[in-house]
Amino acid sequence: MENRTNLIEKLQKKENFTSAESSLADYILNNIDNVYRLSLQDLAKASYVSKPSVIRLYRKVGCSNYREFSIALQLEKIHLDDNDPIINNKFFMDSDSLYEFVQKIGVMSKQIVDNCIASIDANQIEDIVKALHEAKNIYLYSSPEIENEMGFFIDRMTQIDRKPVRIKDQKDLDHLTASMDEKDAVLIVTAGKKNVDLELLEKICKAKAISILVSTVDDLKGLIDPDHSFYTYPGGNELVRNSAIVSQMSLLLGLNIIQTCLIKVRFEEKTH
């Protein structure tokens, strides 16, 4: 049983993975709620890899067959959800009526907004927006668990003619670094250090482009050295702060703040 635990962590680390296996691991992590419904053949087709790549992957993470891998992955995801302090009813009580439940969501949302706004340094947000507005090119790295949120952010940035170029792994960074310069900006978006490749983040921060970290919490301080940082939920109720749901909500708020500020700057530039 031991070698079938921590599947998600093994998929994130990608130790000794080939390029195809790394691509497959990213697909699984980004679609973890639906992968268990797919057959081996369907997963290979959906992720654009071969069936042998799927077989090699589940063997590398300690599973003897695809069914074992699929079930173990599903059980681990359920276990992680159960550990979320919001989902497992430490914040919401079974006795709550739907209206009381809605009221608590409102209180929690206000807390997220208040903490995010309180964390904003006026000079830093000015510098971040200025760097992104003036950047010749914008690059983007995000941790796997917020992949969907990044899709929405990129769509909104495209609406103001700023489409970030994704950096998904070391190979992407190596390819892009040669063309980066001081007029570019790279945006690092993460919910903290838990699911990121620290070595990759260090290299991103050392690239010629201006590096901007947007993170829920400040646990990356001292580990990487970006030019600018924006922490969207660095303080507040510890119970709520440790929730994946709150991380998602606060990061979306932070990204919306940045994108809306860019719209304001762009509007003012056009009207002057």
N, C-alpha and C positions, 0 to 999 in steps of 0.2 A: 504493500500500500504506500510505503514511504516514497517510492520513486514516481508515484502518480500525483503527489501533492505539489502545490505551487506551480501549476501549469501556466497560469497567467504570468507569473513572474518569469518563468523560463521563456515564454513567448516574447516578453518584453526585452529580456537581455539578449536573445538571439545568439547565444554562444555557439560558435562553429557552424552557423547557418550559412548556406549558400545564398546567392542573390534571390533565387526563386523561393527558397524557404523563408527568407526575410520578408519578401513581398506577401507570401501566404500568411505569415504570422501577423503582419499588419492588417490584412483583410479580416482574419479571425478576431483580432482585438477590437476592430472597428465595427464588427457585426456579431458580437459575442452572444447577443440575445437570440439570434436566429440560426447560428451555425449548427446547433444540435438538430435542427429540422432537416438539414441537408445530408444527402448521401455523400459518400466519398467522391463519386463521379460529379455530383452537382457542385460540391465545394471546389473541386479542381476547375470546373468550367467557370464558376462565378468569380474565382480569384485569378483566372488566366494562367494557371500553372498546370503541369502534367500530374496524372495520378501517382506516378512514382515519387514526385516531390511531396505530395500529401503523406504518402507512406513513410518516407524518410523523416518527415517532420514529426509525426506522432511517435515514431520510434526514438528519435533524439530526445524527446521530452519524457520518455520512460513508459510509453504505452505499447502493448503488444499488438493491438488491432485498432481499427478506426472506431468501432462501437465503444470500446473501452475509453478511448480518447474523448469522444463526443459526450458520453455520460459524465466522465470525470470533470470535464470542462464546465458542463452545465451545473453540476453539484457545487463546484468551487465558486461559480458566479453567484449562485443562490446564497452560499455561505457569506460571501462578501457583502451582498445586499442586506443580509440579516444583521451584519455588524454595523450598518449605517445607523447612527443614532436617531435619524429622522424616521427611517423606514421601520425600525423595530419597536416603535411606540414608546421610546423614552421621552419623546417630545410631545407626541400626540397620544392621548389616552383612548382606550377602547370605549370608555363611557362618554366620550365627546359626541355631541350631536354634529350633524354636518355643518350647521351654522357655527358652532363653536370651533370646529375644525378649520373652517374658512377664516374665522377671526384670528386663530393662531398663525395661519399662513400669512395673514396681513401683518401681524406683529413681527413675525420672523423676517418678512420682506423689508419692513421698515428698519429693522435692526441691521440687515445687510446693507441697505442704502446708507444709513447713518454711519456705519463703520467704514464703508468705502469712501464716502465724502470726507470724513474726518481724517482719513489716511492720506489724502491728496496734499502734496507739497506744491504750492503755487508755482514755484520756479521749475520744479521737475516737470509738471504737466505742460508748462509753456515750452520747455526744451523738447519734450517728447513730440508734441504736436508740430513744432517747428521743424524738427528733424524729419518727420514723416512727410510733412507738406513739401519740404524742399528736396527730398530725396530723389535722385535720378531713378533709382530702382529700390523697391521694397522687397525684402526677403522675409519669410515666415517659417519659424519652427514651432511646433506645438507637441505636447505630450499626447500619447495615443487616446487617452480616455475622453478628450475633448475634440475629437476629430469632427463630429457633426457641427459643433459650435463654430469651428474654424471655417467650415463651408459657408455658413451664414455670414460670417464676418467678411470673407473674401467677396461674396456677392455684393455686400453693402459697399465695400471699398471700390469694387468695379463700377458702381454707380457714380463715383466721383473720379473716375478715370485713374484709379490707383489699384492695380491688381497685383497683390503680393505673389512672389515666386516661392513655391514651397520647398523647404529643406526637410526631407524625411529621414535621411541617414547620412553616414559618413561619405558615402559615394556621391550623393548630391552635393554635399559641402565641398568636397574636393573638386568637383566639376565647376562649381560656381565661384569658389574663392579666387581663382585666377582673374575673373572679370570684375570682382568687387573693388570699389575704391572708397575714398573718404566722403564722396557725395552720395553714397548709398546708405540705406538703413536696414537693419535686420531686427525683426520683432520676435522675441522668445515668449511664448505664452504657455503657462503651466500652472497646475494646482499645487505646486511645491516640488520637492526633490524626490518624492516617492517613485514616480514612474518615468523619470527622465534619465537620459544617458549623460552623466555629468562630464565625461571626457569630451563628448561631442559639444556640450554647451560651453565648455572652456575654450574649445577651438573656435566656436562661433564668436565668442566675445573677443578673441584675439585677432579676428579677421579685420580687414581695413575698414569695413562698413561700421557706422555708428550702431552700437548694440543697445537694444531696449528690452528690458525684462518686465513682463506683466504677469504677476503671480498672485495667487490667493493669499499665501502666507509668506513670511520672510525667512523661511528655513534654508534658503539658498545663499544667505549672506555669509561671506567668508569662503564660500565654495566656488563661486564664479564672480567675475568682476565686470558687469555690464556698464556701459556709459551712463545709462539712466534706468531707474527702477520705479515701478508703480505696483504697490501691494494693495489688492482690492479688499482683503479681509484679514488684516494683521492682528486684530484684537477682538474683544467681545466674548460672549458666552462660549465657553470651551465645548460644551455639548453640541451646540449648533455649528460651531466653527469646524468640527471634525467631520461633518457630513459631506458626502459627495454632492448631494443636491445643493447645499449652500455654496460649495466651491463653484459649481456650475453657474449658479445664479449670480454670484459676485463677479466671476470672470466675465460673464456676458454684460453685466452692468459696466465694468471697467472698459471693455472693448467698445461698448456703445458710447461711453463718455468720450473716448479718444476719437471715434469715427464722427460723432456729432460736432466735436470741436474742430475737426478737419473741415467739415461742411461750413462751419461759421467762418473760418479763416479763408476758405476758398470764396465764399460769398463776398466777404469784405474786400478781397483782392480784386474781384470782378467789378465791384461798384466804385472803386477808387481810380 
